[in-house]
Amino acid sequence: MAERPALLPAYLIVGPDELKRRQAVARLRARVDGPLGAFNLEELTASGDMDPAGLLASLNTLPVGGDRRVVIVEGAEKLPKPVSEAVISYLTDPNESCTLALVAASLAKTTRLYKAVARVGGKAVIECAAKKGRDLPPYVQKLARAHGVAMDADAAAELVARVGDATTMLDNQVATLAELLSGQGTITRALVEEHVARVAEVKPWEFLDRLSARDARRSLALWRLLDGSALGLLSLVTGRLRELVCARSLDARGQGRALAGELKKQDWQVRNHVRWARGFRDGELEGLLADCAAAERALKSGADERDVMARLIVAVCGAA
């Protein structure tokens, strides 16, 4: 087994990804596991009444029966100034047998504390940046593999839509679903829908994507959870249909790859548009745009909003 690299005197574990922060802290805890671990690990939470002298005493304590002591301070962005200044001073000549881990959801790179830890070594700052929305489903599939099961892409996207981008919560839900499968098999969208309650707010793009895919059941379900005015939502639907008209036109000329440039969007924002556009017959999208105009007139004349929008959604999905 390869020898583990020596620990630095200090680390800053920083970023909004809670699961990454927890994993980094767990790796440090593992370095003092064993019968004397309780003597060589101290975990603190920053607070307004934290005493600089107490923290420094802990940092300068020698390990018991081992070569390493670890002191973890959660919520380091909330350290009182006297404590922060004491840590900065300590890091100029730290106890080489102790590792300080400052854990923070955010800490500006311009702060004295950030700079002091960064000077400790090239790997002293452990960035735990949040994943972008489009990267979350593949990340969830990776979490599933870590729990011994597979997860199809649709199920991963559905879980993200229901839970949101909190990585710890995503991991907890994946672990629960894996347990339901007894640690084998594949997590499907049906399993997610059955066992995971929606806690994240529905995003308009999520609804528009299901509508574009002509999934009537899910489009209607998501529409009922959306906030905002019917006219505002109708404007979004109209805009998406126009994008699909453009996608279908370009695709017919063999120029589908030019869609992002034509719409002035990023490639990832329109990566499914051509495929969705192919799901409509010739002239159907143009007819649906006429339906949108009729829906707008109906809404402005006082027609029942839910009835108007439900009919339009069903029509777009080809379920009328």
C-alpha positions in Angstrom: 0.0 0.0 0.0 1.3 3.4 -1.0 2.4 5.6 1.9 -0.1 8.4 2.6 1.3 11.9 2.0 2.3 13.9 5.1 -0.3 16.4 6.3 0.3 20.1 6.2 0.1 22.2 9.4 -3.2 23.7 8.2 -5.9 23.4 5.6 -8.8 25.6 4.5 -11.8 23.5 3.3 -14.0 26.0 1.7 -16.9 26.1 -0.7 -20.7 25.6 -0.8 -20.6 21.9 -1.6 -21.4 20.5 1.8 -20.7 16.8 0.8 -17.2 17.7 -0.5 -16.5 19.5 2.7 -17.7 16.5 4.8 -15.6 14.1 2.8 -12.5 16.2 3.2 -13.0 16.4 6.9 -13.6 12.7 7.1 -10.2 12.0 5.4 -8.5 14.1 8.1 -10.4 12.3 10.9 -9.2 9.0 9.4 -5.6 10.1 10.0 -6.0 10.0 13.7 -8.2 6.9 13.9 -7.3 4.2 16.5 -7.4 3.6 20.2 -5.9 7.1 20.9 -7.9 8.9 18.3 -10.1 10.6 21.0 -7.0 12.2 22.4 -5.7 13.4 19.1 -8.8 14.9 17.5 -10.6 18.0 18.6 -13.6 19.4 16.8 -14.8 22.9 17.4 -17.5 25.2 16.0 -16.7 28.9 15.6 -18.8 31.2 17.8 -18.8 34.7 19.0 -17.5 33.7 22.4 -14.7 31.5 21.1 -11.5 32.1 23.1 -8.2 32.6 21.2 -6.1 31.2 24.1 -8.2 28.0 24.2 -7.8 27.4 20.5 -4.1 28.1 20.5 -3.6 25.8 23.5 -5.3 23.0 21.5 -3.1 23.7 18.5 0.1 23.6 20.5 -0.8 20.4 22.3 1.4 17.4 21.3 -0.2 14.2 20.0 -0.7 11.3 22.5 0.9 8.0 21.4 1.1 9.1 17.8 2.7 11.6 15.4 -0.3 13.7 14.5 -3.0 15.7 16.1 -6.0 17.2 14.2 -8.0 20.2 15.2 -11.1 20.9 13.1 -12.9 24.3 13.3 -16.3 24.3 11.5 -17.9 27.6 10.4 -14.5 29.3 10.1 -16.0 32.2 8.3 -17.7 33.1 11.6 -14.5 33.3 13.6 -14.3 36.4 15.8 -11.6 38.8 14.7 -9.4 38.1 17.8 -9.5 34.4 17.1 -8.8 34.9 13.4 -5.9 37.1 14.1 -4.5 34.6 16.6 -4.7 31.8 13.9 -2.9 34.1 11.4 -0.1 34.7 13.9 0.0 31.0 14.8 0.4 30.0 11.2 3.7 31.9 10.9 5.2 29.2 13.2 2.8 26.3 13.5 3.1 23.1 15.6 4.4 20.7 13.0 2.7 17.7 14.7 -0.8 19.3 14.6 -3.0 19.9 11.6 -5.6 22.7 11.8 -8.6 22.3 9.4 -10.7 25.4 9.0 -14.0 24.6 7.4 -16.1 27.3 5.8 -19.0 27.5 3.3 -17.4 30.7 2.0 -14.4 32.8 2.7 -13.1 35.5 0.4 -9.7 35.0 -1.1 -8.8 38.6 -0.1 -9.2 38.0 3.6 -6.1 37.8 5.8 -7.1 34.3 7.1 -7.5 32.9 3.6 -4.1 34.2 2.5 -2.4 33.0 5.7 -3.6 29.4 5.1 -2.7 29.6 1.4 0.8 30.4 2.3 1.2 27.2 4.2 1.4 25.1 1.0 0.2 24.7 -2.5 -2.5 22.2 -1.4 -3.5 23.9 1.8 -6.8 25.3 0.3 -9.3 22.6 -0.6 -11.9 24.1 -2.9 -15.4 22.6 -2.6 -17.1 24.5 -5.4 -20.8 23.9 -6.1 -21.6 21.9 -9.2 -23.4 23.5 -12.0 -26.9 22.4 -12.7 -26.0 20.4 -15.9 -23.3 18.6 -14.0 -25.5 17.4 -11.2 -27.2 14.4 -12.8 -23.9 12.7 -13.9 -22.6 13.5 -10.4 -25.7 11.8 -8.9 -25.1 8.7 -11.0 -21.5 8.6 -9.7 -22.9 8.8 -6.1 -25.2 5.8 -7.0 -22.2 3.8 -8.1 -20.5 4.5 -4.9 -23.5 3.0 -3.1 -23.2 -0.1 -5.2 -26.1 0.5 -7.6 -26.6 1.9 -11.1 -28.9 4.9 -11.9 -30.2 5.9 -15.3 -29.9 9.4 -16.5 -33.6 10.2 -16.3 -33.7 9.0 -12.7 -30.8 11.2 -11.8 -32.4 14.2 -13.4 -35.6 13.6 -11.6 -33.8 13.3 -8.3 -32.1 16.6 -8.8 -35.4 18.2 -9.8 -37.0 17.0 -6.6 -34.2 17.5 -4.1 -32.3 20.5 -5.5 -28.5 21.0 -5.6 -27.7 20.2 -2.0 -25.1 17.4 -2.4 -25.5 16.0 1.1 -29.2 15.6 0.6 -28.7 14.1 -2.8 -26.3 11.6 -1.4 -28.6 10.7 1.5 -31.5 10.1 -0.9 -29.3 8.0 -3.2 -28.2 5.9 -0.2 -31.9 5.4 0.8 -32.9 4.3 -2.7 -29.9 2.0 -2.8 -31.0 0.4 0.4 -34.5 -0.2 -1.1 -32.7 -2.1 -3.9 -30.7 -4.0 -1.3 -27.5 -2.6 -2.8 -28.0 -4.0 -6.3 -29.8 -3.2 -9.5 -30.7 0.2 -11.0 -32.4 3.2 -9.6 -35.2 4.2 -12.0 -37.2 7.3 -12.4 -40.3 5.4 -11.2 -38.4 4.5 -8.0 -37.5 8.1 -7.5 -41.0 9.4 -8.1 -42.4 6.8 -5.7 -40.0 7.3 -2.8 -38.6 10.9 -3.0 -40.8 13.9 -2.0 -40.3 17.1 -3.9 -38.6 19.7 -1.7 -37.0 21.9 -4.4 -39.0 24.6 -6.1 -40.0 23.7 -9.7 -37.9 25.7 -12.2 -39.6 27.0 -15.4 -36.9 25.3 -17.6 -37.7 22.0 -16.0 -41.3 22.4 -17.1 -40.4 23.6 -20.6 -38.1 20.7 -21.1 -40.8 18.2 -20.3 -43.2 20.1 -22.5 -40.7 20.0 -25.4 -40.3 16.3 -24.9 -44.2 16.1 -25.2 -44.5 14.3 -21.9 -48.0 15.3 -21.0 -48.2 13.6 -17.6 -45.0 15.2 -16.2 -45.7 18.6 -17.9 -49.1 18.9 -16.3 -47.7 17.7 -12.9 -44.9 20.3 -13.0 -47.2 23.1 -14.3 -49.4 22.7 -11.2 -46.4 23.3 -9.0 -45.2 26.4 -10.8 -45.6 29.8 -9.3 -46.2 33.0 -11.3 -48.8 34.4 -13.7 -50.3 32.4 -16.5 -49.4 35.1 -19.0 -45.8 35.0 -17.8 -45.7 31.2 -18.3 -47.4 31.5 -21.7 -44.6 33.8 -22.8 -42.0 31.2 -21.8 -43.9 28.5 -23.7 -44.2 30.7 -26.8 -40.5 31.4 -26.6 -39.6 27.7 -26.4 -41.9 26.8 -29.3 -40.2 29.5 -31.4 -36.8 28.0 -30.5 -38.0 24.6 -31.6 -39.3 26.1 -34.9 -35.8 27.4 -35.5 -34.2 24.0 -34.5 -36.5 22.2 -36.9 -35.8 24.6 -39.8 -32.0 24.3 -39.3 -32.2 20.6 -38.9 -34.0 20.3 -42.2 -31.1 22.1 -43.9 -28.5 20.0 -42.1 -27.4 22.9 -40.0 -28.7 21.8 -36.6 -25.3 22.4 -35.0 -25.7 26.1 -35.7 -28.7 26.4 -33.4 -26.8 27.8 -30.3 -25.3 30.6 -32.4 -28.6 31.4 -34.0 -30.4 31.6 -30.7 -27.4 33.3 -29.0 -27.3 30.6 -26.3 -24.6 28.2 -25.0 -24.5 24.7 -26.6 -25.6 23.0 -23.4 -28.7 25.2 -23.2 -30.0 23.8 -26.6 -28.4 20.3 -26.7 -31.8 18.6 -26.9 -33.7 21.1 -29.0 -33.1 19.4 -32.4 -34.2 16.0 -31.0 -37.3 17.5 -29.5 -38.1 19.4 -32.7 -38.1 16.2 -34.6 -40.9 15.0 -32.4 -43.3 17.4 -34.1 -44.9 17.0 -37.6 -44.3 19.5 -40.4 -46.3 22.7 -39.6 -47.3 21.5 -36.2 -45.1 23.9 -34.3 -46.4 26.9 -36.3 -49.9 25.8 -35.5 -49.1 25.6 -31.8 -47.8 29.2 -32.0 -51.2 30.2 -33.3 -52.7 28.3 -30.3 -50.5 30.4 -28.0 -51.7 33.6 -29.6 -55.3 32.4 -29.0 -54.5 31.5 -25.4 -53.1 35.0 -24.8 -56.3 36.6 -26.2 -58.4 34.3 -23.9 -56.4 35.1 -20.8 -56.6 38.8 -21.5 -60.3 38.6 -21.9 -60.7 37.0 -18.5 -61.0 33.3 -19.3 -60.2 30.7 -16.6 -56.3 30.6 -16.4 -56.1 26.9 -15.4 -58.4 25.8 -18.1 -56.6 27.8 -20.9 -53.2 26.6 -19.8 -54.2 23.0 -19.3 -55.6 22.9 -22.8 -52.5 24.4 -24.3 -50.2 22.0 -22.5 -52.2 19.0 -23.7 -52.1 20.4 -27.3 -48.4 20.9 -27.2 -47.9 17.4 -26.0 -50.0 16.0 -28.7 -52.4 14.5 -26.3 -55.5 16.5 -27.3 
